[in-house]
Amino acid sequence: MASAKLKYLSLGILVFQTTSLVLTMRYSRTLQGDGPRYLASSAVVVAEFLKILTCVGLVFKDHSYSGRALSSILRQEILHKPIETLKLAIPSGIYTLQNNLLYVALSNLDAATYQVTYQLKILTTALFSVSMLGRRLGVYQWLSLLILMAGIALIQWPADSPSDPQKEQLTSGSQFVGLVAVLVACCSSGFAGVYFEKILKETKQSVWVRNIQLGIFGLVFGIFGMLAYDGDRVQEHGMFQGYNTLTWIVVALQALGGLVIAAVIKYADNILKGFATSLSIILSTFISYFWLEDFEPTSVFFLGTVLVIMATFLYGYESKPAPNPSRA
């Protein structure tokens, strides 16, 4: 009974995190307000800082709230193992790029289109797993990847819609920018995820310590990126320009989302993750249409969404061995 409750709690948390992050980020990037809009590069930096603080707190808790033990483990794993620490610079830099790309994507695409298209990361992760980890995919998984590509292609199929003055901001140019941002984010997500998985399998260190190492590099890369692209605006209005309650919610969801998923994923099997992804896509579509009012669904989009959801389930399907007739 307790295990079943944890599974359903995991399902709820996964759906809440994936749906709320996409919708709040999209809403915050399109909300018209007074003064300058918050900088996406600044939000990425603050999210990395919050992630580091959270992971330090979790390591502190794991070592019975001992400051001496916390200091010892951080020195031993970060300062005394520079080569192991430097290995995480690669996925960290890619994750930082990916987080910035998500803001670009949701500034140019509606939440529903983004949410479905971003499932292409299943394909990139699978391909990198085969090439980097030597993983072998089954027939159902290869079939699911073909279905996934077909679904994404249908979702991006151009639709003839009547001109609407309220939607002139979402031009074909901005949609192309959003699509490119999503595709690059999918490739970076697949590579960084598999690379990080490879490092975790080669070492026995806590995932929280590894996330601290990722966060340190991510913080450094994020600050450099912020100064390079938004340095003038930071000097003019400050790093926290345009921040409001909604911005802090987006930052917190981005910082804690991955950690929450890492904490609950051990209770969620592939079928449950498929349910979470499907429910998140459905919720994003409904809320994007009824609340944000920036999305007009078409029959082709629905067909593509069904194919993507089907592919998500099929990829996590594990065929059971046939029963041995001699033991019947």
C-alpha positions in Angstrom: 0.0 0.0 0.0 2.8 2.4 0.9 4.6 1.6 -2.3 1.5 2.3 -4.3 1.0 5.6 -2.6 4.6 6.6 -3.4 4.1 5.7 -7.0 1.0 7.9 -7.3 2.8 10.6 -5.4 5.7 10.4 -7.8 3.2 10.6 -10.7 1.7 13.7 -9.3 5.0 15.4 -8.6 6.3 14.6 -12.1 3.2 15.9 -13.8 3.2 19.1 -11.6 6.8 19.8 -12.2 6.9 19.3 -16.0 3.6 21.1 -16.6 4.0 24.0 -14.2 7.6 24.8 -15.4 6.6 25.0 -19.1 3.4 27.0 -18.5 4.9 29.5 -16.0 8.0 30.0 -18.1 5.9 30.6 -21.2 3.5 33.0 -19.3 6.4 34.9 -17.8 8.1 35.4 -21.2 4.9 36.7 -22.9 3.4 38.7 -20.0 3.3 42.4 -20.8 4.3 44.6 -17.9 5.9 47.9 -16.9 9.6 48.1 -17.1 12.2 45.8 -18.6 11.5 42.0 -18.8 13.7 39.7 -16.6 16.8 38.4 -18.3 16.7 34.7 -19.1 20.5 34.5 -18.5 20.1 35.9 -15.1 17.3 33.4 -14.2 19.6 30.5 -15.3 22.4 31.8 -12.9 20.0 32.2 -10.0 18.6 28.7 -10.6 22.1 27.2 -10.6 22.8 29.0 -7.3 19.6 27.7 -5.7 20.4 24.2 -6.9 23.8 24.3 -5.3 22.3 25.5 -2.0 19.7 22.7 -2.1 22.2 20.0 -2.8 24.5 21.2 -0.1 21.6 21.0 2.3 20.8 17.5 1.2 24.4 16.3 1.7 24.4 18.0 5.1 21.2 16.0 6.0 22.7 12.8 4.7 25.7 13.2 7.0 23.6 13.7 10.2 23.7 17.5 10.0 27.4 17.5 10.7 29.2 20.6 9.5 32.6 18.8 9.8 31.4 15.8 7.7 30.0 18.2 5.1 33.2 20.1 4.8 35.2 16.9 4.6 33.1 15.3 1.9 33.1 18.5 -0.2 36.9 18.9 0.0 37.5 15.3 -0.7 35.2 15.0 -3.7 35.7 18.5 -5.2 39.1 19.8 -4.3 41.1 16.6 -3.9 39.8 15.0 -7.1 40.2 17.8 -9.7 40.2 15.4 -12.7 36.9 13.9 -11.6 35.5 17.3 -11.0 36.6 18.7 -14.4 34.9 15.8 -16.2 31.6 17.4 -15.2 32.5 20.7 -16.9 31.3 19.3 -20.2 27.8 18.3 -19.3 27.5 21.3 -17.0 28.3 23.7 -19.9 25.8 21.9 -22.1 23.1 22.0 -19.5 23.6 25.7 -19.1 23.2 26.2 -22.8 20.1 24.0 -22.7 18.5 26.0 -19.9 19.0 29.2 -21.8 17.6 27.6 -25.0 14.4 26.7 -23.1 13.7 30.3 -22.4 14.3 31.2 -26.1 12.0 28.4 -27.2 9.2 29.3 -24.9 9.5 33.0 -25.8 8.7 32.0 -29.4 6.5 28.8 -29.2 3.3 28.1 -27.4 3.5 25.8 -24.5 1.7 22.9 -26.2 3.9 22.8 -29.3 7.0 23.2 -27.2 6.0 20.4 -24.8 5.3 17.9 -27.5 8.3 18.8 -29.7 10.6 18.6 -26.7 9.9 14.9 -26.5 12.3 14.5 -29.4 14.9 14.3 -26.6 13.9 10.6 -26.3 15.3 10.1 -29.8 18.6 11.9 -29.1 19.0 10.2 -25.7 18.5 6.8 -27.3 21.0 7.5 -30.1 23.7 8.8 -27.7 23.0 5.8 -25.4 23.7 3.4 -28.3 26.9 5.3 -29.4 28.3 6.2 -26.0 27.2 3.5 -23.6 26.9 0.6 -26.1 23.3 0.1 -25.2 21.2 -2.1 -27.4 17.6 -1.1 -28.2 14.8 -3.6 -28.8 12.4 -3.7 -31.7 9.7 -1.8 -29.7 12.1 1.0 -28.9 13.3 1.4 -32.5 9.6 1.3 -33.6 8.7 4.0 -31.0 11.5 6.3 -32.3 10.1 6.1 -35.8 6.6 6.8 -34.5 8.0 9.7 -32.4 9.6 11.3 -35.5 6.4 11.0 -37.4 4.5 12.6 -34.6 6.9 15.5 -34.3 6.8 16.0 -38.1 3.0 16.3 -38.0 3.0 18.7 -35.1 5.4 21.0 -37.1 3.2 20.7 -40.2 2.2 24.2 -41.3 -1.5 24.9 -40.9 -3.5 27.5 -42.8 -5.2 29.6 -40.1 -7.2 32.8 -40.5 -5.3 36.0 -39.8 -5.7 37.1 -36.2 -4.3 40.5 -35.1 -3.8 39.2 -31.6 -1.4 36.5 -32.9 0.7 38.5 -35.3 3.5 38.6 -32.7 4.0 34.8 -33.3 5.4 35.2 -36.8 6.8 32.4 -38.8 10.3 33.8 -38.1 9.9 33.6 -34.3 8.4 30.1 -34.6 11.5 29.0 -36.6 13.7 30.4 -33.9 11.7 28.6 -31.2 11.9 25.3 -33.2 15.6 25.6 -33.7 16.1 26.3 -30.0 14.0 23.2 -29.1 15.9 20.9 -31.5 19.3 22.1 -30.2 18.0 21.7 -26.6 17.0 18.1 -27.4 20.4 17.3 -28.8 22.2 18.9 -25.8 19.8 17.2 -23.4 20.5 13.8 -24.9 24.2 14.1 -24.9 24.6 15.7 -21.5 22.2 13.2 -19.9 24.0 10.2 -21.3 27.4 11.7 -20.4 26.3 12.3 -16.9 24.9 8.8 -16.6 28.2 7.4 -17.7 30.0 9.4 -15.0 27.6 8.3 -12.3 28.1 4.6 -13.3 31.8 4.9 -13.2 31.8 6.4 -9.7 30.0 5.6 -6.5 29.6 9.2 -5.2 26.3 10.6 -4.1 24.2 12.1 -6.9 23.8 15.2 -4.7 27.6 15.8 -4.7 27.7 15.3 -8.4 24.9 17.9 -8.8 27.0 20.3 -6.6 29.9 19.9 -9.0 27.5 20.4 -12.0 26.1 23.5 -10.3 29.5 25.1 -9.6 30.5 24.8 -13.3 27.0 25.8 -14.3 27.2 28.9 -12.2 30.5 29.9 -13.7 29.3 29.3 -17.3 26.0 31.1 -16.6 27.7 34.2 -15.2 30.0 34.3 -18.2 27.1 33.9 -20.6 25.1 36.6 -18.7 27.9 39.1 -18.9 28.6 38.2 -22.6 25.1 38.6 -23.9 23.4 40.9 -21.4 26.3 42.7 -19.8 25.1 46.1 -20.9 21.6 45.6 -19.5 22.9 44.2 -16.3 25.1 47.3 -15.8 22.1 49.5 -16.7 19.3 48.0 -14.7 21.0 45.3 -12.5 20.9 41.5 -12.5 17.5 41.3 -11.0 15.7 43.6 -13.4 12.1 42.7 -14.1 11.9 40.1 -11.3 8.5 39.5 -9.7 6.8 36.7 -7.9 6.2 34.8 -11.1 9.9 35.0 -12.1 11.0 33.6 -8.7 8.5 30.7 -9.2 10.0 29.9 -12.6 13.5 30.0 -11.2 12.6 27.8 -8.2 10.8 25.3 -10.5 13.9 25.2 -12.8 16.3 24.8 -9.9 14.4 22.2 -7.9 12.6 20.4 -10.7 15.5 18.1 -11.7 16.3 17.4 -8.1 12.7 16.5 -7.3 12.6 14.1 -10.3 15.9 12.5 -9.2 14.5 12.0 -5.7 11.2 10.3 -6.8 12.3 8.6 -10.0 13.3 5.4 -8.1 9.6 4.9 -7.3 8.5 5.5 -10.9 8.8 2.8 -13.6 8.8 3.5 -17.3 5.0 3.1 -17.6 4.5 5.7 -14.8 6.9 8.1 -16.5 4.9 7.6 -19.7 1.7 8.5 -17.9 3.4 11.6 -16.4 4.6 12.8 -19.8 1.2 12.2 -21.4 -0.7 13.9 -18.7 1.7 16.8 -18.8 1.3 17.2 -22.6 -2.6 17.1 -22.3 -2.6 19.6 -19.4 -0.2 21.9 -21.3 -2.4 21.8 -24.4 -5.6 22.5 -22.5 -4.1 25.3 -20.4 -2.3 26.8 -23.3 -5.6 26.9 -25.3 -8.1 28.0 -22.5 -5.9 30.1 -20.2 -2.9 31.5 -22.2 -5.0 31.7 -25.4 -1.9 31.4 -27.5 -2.6 28.1 -29.2 -5.2 27.0 -31.8 -5.2 23.2 -32.0 -5.7 21.4 -35.3 -6.6 17.9 -36.2 -3.0 17.4 -37.5 -1.6 18.6 -34.2 -3.9 16.1 -32.3 -2.8 13.3 -34.5 0.8 14.1 -34.0 0.3 14.4 -30.2 -1.3 11.0 -30.1 1.7 9.5 -32.0 4.1 11.2 -29.6 2.3 9.9 -26.5 2.1 6.4 -28.1 5.8 6.5 -28.8 6.5 7.5 -25.2 4.7 4.5 -23.8 6.1 2.1 -26.4 9.7 3.2 -25.7 9.3 2.3 -22.1 7.6 -1.0 -22.8 9.6 -4.1 -21.9 8.6 -7.3 -23.5 8.2 -10.2 -21.1 9.8 -13.5 -21.8 7.5 -16.2 -23.0 6.5 -18.8 -20.3 8.4 -22.0 -20.3 6.0 -24.7 -21.5 7.9 -27.4 -19.6 6.9 -25.7 -16.3 3.3 -25.4 -17.2 
